[in-house]
Amino acid sequence: MKLIDFLNKETPNEGGCMVCLAKYKVKDYNPDIQAYEYEPREDYMLVERHKCANGDVFTINKRFHYDYDFAWDEQTPWEILYKKES
């Protein structure tokens, strides 16, 4: 499942929101061993749905959803902690 599919399925209608816990890995350079390592991270994501002329737009932490593709991993989907329906 891709991020946009997850958002379409789980995000409440306009006026609602949900809070998710995202667990993902970031590729960082370690100068001590002169190689890249994957560092695990956890962040909370506030997801909202907005209506526009072309359909729905999703914002995550007040940014567009495609800015958070790096935090999406199909093996570990985001955990939904809270949903508020409008």
GITA-V219614 format. One record per helix or strand. SS is the DSSP state (~ for helix, > for strand). FROM is the first residue (numbers start at 0). LEN is the number of residues. If there is no record, write none. Layout:
ss=SS from=FROM len=LEN
ss=SS from=FROM len=LEN
This chain:
ss=~ from=2 len=8
ss=> from=16 len=14
ss=> from=34 len=18
ss=> from=54 len=6
ss=> from=62 len=2
ss=~ from=64 len=7
ss=> from=78 len=6
